[in-house]
């Protein structure tokens, strides 16, 4: 993106002179020949006026750009945006949010935000993905939320997937469950989350003195085959506890338990992940679940971004009270330890 500073360098005039010319305040203040030279240079370089720039010295607008290709379609995106917006507001910044398709349109949206003069970018994925950060962001301060940079060079914040699996399974162990099944997910986009939660499940079994049994594990995607797989688990393995990759998969356990005449929270114990509002307000008994820290990730990412832009701005910031602890801002790639919400779906013996 071409800046006034570059035009000033090319033409040998000051940045303030370029500003006067490009904002049409040069009459009577700038030599006409100089003004013409500045305009011609700006045109050749493809300069576009930044209408929101507030500082001729820094060209800072105090605007942050929030980019995701799933902002408009994922139910958890609202929490992440709210967290980022809360932090931005506390720090005197504005947040502009755009949803993209991850392709050409993404580049167009990034260019548009640059023309508005954003000071930096939040780049968000959903389901803790390893991502390739768009090259157009590499020359700006950028922080990732619910994603990690494939090259490991950009600050990011994600849930602690291992602790999710470990805490959920340990809770079932402490509740007295003897045969704990895992209902996972084999969708390509959640490999990192799946791997971490499954490793936590295995470790909690080991620490609880229970052997890992692969016959108690099923990874499902499509609803029809998912119900069939869980049905087979009930009949063949007779588990008394289930740790499910997410809240959506607990529905298969609730449904199959009902078909078998078993009561959730009494005969069968279930723990999910997400604290998805639909399932939290619909399932009975209420689902014990691990809440993903979407607000916390959005908040940390925005504060981290501002710290990269202006370290002094975050010195005395007081974070809000949240369900999960917000990591220290000097961390570079923190994992947030998620909170298990105890409800009625686990039988406590």
SVG drawing of the C-alpha trace seen along z (x, -y; Angstrom):
<svg xmlns="http://www.w3.org/2000/svg" viewBox="-37 -32 51 88">
<polyline fill="none" stroke="black" stroke-width="0.4" points="0.0,0.0 1.4,-3.4 1.7,-5.9 2.1,-9.7 5.6,-9.1 6.6,-7.2 5.2,-10.0 7.2,-12.5 10.3,-10.5 9.8,-10.2 9.1,-13.9 11.6,-15.3 9.0,-17.2 7.7,-16.9 4.9,-14.6 2.8,-17.6 3.1,-19.0 1.9,-15.8 -1.0,-15.8 -2.0,-19.3 -2.0,-18.4 -3.8,-15.0 -6.5,-16.5 -7.0,-19.5 -5.7,-22.1 -2.7,-23.2 -4.1,-26.3 -2.1,-29.3 0.0,-27.1 2.0,-24.9 3.7,-26.0 1.4,-24.9 4.3,-23.1 5.1,-21.2 1.5,-20.3 1.2,-19.0 4.3,-16.9 2.9,-15.4 -0.4,-14.5 1.3,-13.0 3.6,-10.9 0.7,-9.8 -1.2,-8.8 1.7,-6.8 2.2,-5.0 -1.5,-4.1 -2.0,-6.1 -5.5,-6.1 -6.5,-8.7 -7.0,-7.5 -10.0,-9.6 -9.7,-8.4 -6.0,-9.2 -5.7,-11.2 -2.0,-11.7 0.3,-13.1 3.2,-11.8 2.1,-8.2 -0.8,-7.9 -2.6,-6.2 -6.4,-5.8 -6.8,-3.8 -8.7,-1.3 -8.2,2.5 -9.4,4.8 -11.0,8.1 -10.9,10.7 -12.4,14.2 -14.0,16.3 -16.5,17.7 -17.6,14.6 -21.1,14.6 -21.7,18.4 -20.2,19.6 -22.3,19.3 -19.2,18.7 -17.8,15.8 -20.0,13.3 -18.2,14.0 -14.8,13.6 -15.9,10.3 -17.4,9.1 -14.1,9.8 -12.1,8.0 -14.5,5.1 -14.4,4.8 -10.6,4.6 -10.5,2.2 -13.0,-0.1 -11.1,-0.1 -7.9,-1.1 -9.6,-3.8 -9.7,-1.8 -12.4,-1.0 -12.9,2.5 -14.0,3.1 -15.2,6.6 -15.3,8.3 -16.3,11.8 -14.5,13.2 -14.5,16.4 -10.8,17.1 -9.9,16.5 -9.8,13.5 -12.4,11.7 -10.2,11.9 -7.4,10.0 -10.0,7.4 -11.2,6.9 -7.7,6.6 -6.9,4.0 -10.1,2.1 -9.2,2.1 -5.7,0.9 -7.2,-2.0 -9.1,-3.0 -5.7,-3.1 -6.2,-0.3 -3.2,-0.1 -3.2,3.7 -5.2,6.9 -6.9,9.6 -7.1,12.8 -9.5,15.4 -10.4,19.0 -12.8,21.3 -12.0,24.6 -8.3,23.9 -6.8,24.4 -3.3,24.2 -3.5,21.6 -1.5,19.8 -1.7,16.1 -2.4,14.0 0.8,12.5 -1.0,9.1 -1.0,9.0 2.7,9.7 3.7,6.0 1.3,5.0 1.0,5.9 -1.1,9.0 -2.4,11.4 -4.3,14.7 -7.3,15.8 -8.3,19.5 -5.6,20.3 -1.9,20.7 0.5,19.6 1.9,22.5 5.3,20.9 5.1,20.1 6.1,16.4 2.8,14.5 1.4,14.1 -1.7,16.3 -4.1,17.4 -5.9,20.8 -7.7,23.0 -5.6,25.5 -7.0,28.6 -5.1,31.1 -6.5,29.7 -10.0,29.8 -9.8,33.6 -7.9,34.1 -10.3,32.2 -13.4,33.6 -12.3,37.2 -10.8,36.7 -14.2,35.4 -15.8,38.6 -13.2,40.7 -13.8,38.9 -17.5,39.3 -16.9,43.1 -17.2,44.0 -15.5,47.3 -15.8,47.4 -15.4,44.0 -16.0,43.7 -14.8,41.0 -17.0,39.7 -14.7,37.7 -14.7,35.9 -12.9,36.8 -13.5,33.6 -10.3,32.2 -10.7,28.7 -10.5,29.7 -7.4,32.0 -5.5,29.8 -8.4,29.7 -9.2,33.4 -5.6,34.4 -5.3,32.4 -8.6,33.4 -8.0,37.1 -4.5,37.0 -6.0,35.4 -8.6,38.2 -5.9,40.8 -3.7,39.1 -6.6,38.8 -7.5,42.4 -3.9,43.4 -3.6,41.1 -6.9,42.4 -5.6,46.0 -7.7,47.0 -6.2,48.7 -6.9,47.1 -9.3,49.2 -9.6,48.3 -12.9,50.2 -14.4,47.4 -13.5,44.8 -15.5,43.7 -14.9,40.7 -18.1,39.5 -19.2,36.8 -22.5,37.6 -25.5,37.8 -26.9,41.2 -23.6,43.0 -22.9,41.2 -26.1,42.5 -25.3,46.0 -21.7,45.8 -22.9,44.6 -25.6,47.3 -22.9,50.0 -20.9,48.6 -23.8,48.9 -24.6,52.5 -21.0,53.8 -19.0,52.0 -21.6,50.8 -19.8,47.6 -21.0,45.7 -19.4,42.4 -18.9,40.4 -16.5,37.6 -17.6,36.0 -15.5,33.8 -18.3,31.2 -21.8,30.5 -23.3,31.5 -22.0,35.0 -23.6,35.4 -27.0,35.4 -26.2,38.8 -25.5,40.1 -28.7,38.6 -30.7,40.1 -29.2,43.5 -29.5,43.6 -33.2,42.9 -33.6,45.7 -32.0,48.1 -34.1,46.9 -31.1,45.4 -31.2,42.0 -28.5,39.4 -27.1,38.2 -28.1,41.4 -27.2,44.5 -24.9,42.7 -22.6,39.7 -21.8,37.3 -19.4,34.3 -19.3,32.2 -17.3,29.2 -18.4,25.7 -21.2,24.6 -23.2,24.2 -26.3,22.2 -28.7,24.4 -27.7,27.5 -27.2,25.7 -30.9,24.6 -32.4,27.7 -30.9,30.9 -32.2,32.3 -30.7,33.0 -28.5,29.9 -25.2,30.8 -21.9,30.7 -19.5,29.1 -16.2,27.3 -16.7,23.8 -14.5,22.6 -12.9,19.2 -14.1,17.2 -14.5,13.9 -11.1,14.4 -9.4,15.2 -10.9,12.1 -10.0,9.9 -6.4,11.1 -5.8,10.9 -7.0,7.3 -4.9,6.2 -1.9,8.0 -2.4,6.3 -2.5,2.9 0.6,3.7 2.4,4.3 1.2,1.0 1.7,-1.0 3.1,0.8 2.3,-2.1 -1.4,-1.9 -1.9,1.3 0.2,0.6 -2.6,-0.1 -5.3,1.9 -7.6,3.8 -9.1,6.9 -12.8,7.8 -13.8,10.8 -14.1,13.8 -14.9,17.5 -11.4,18.5 -8.2,16.6 -7.0,14.2 -3.2,14.9 -0.6,12.2 -0.1,9.9 3.7,10.5 3.0,14.1 3.4,14.8 1.4,18.0 -0.6,18.7 -3.1,21.6 -6.1,20.7 -7.1,23.2 -10.8,23.7 -13.5,24.0 -15.6,27.1 -19.2,26.1 -20.8,28.7 -24.5,29.4 -26.8,32.4 -25.5,34.9 -22.9,36.5 -23.9,39.0 -21.8,38.3 -21.4,41.4"/>
</svg>
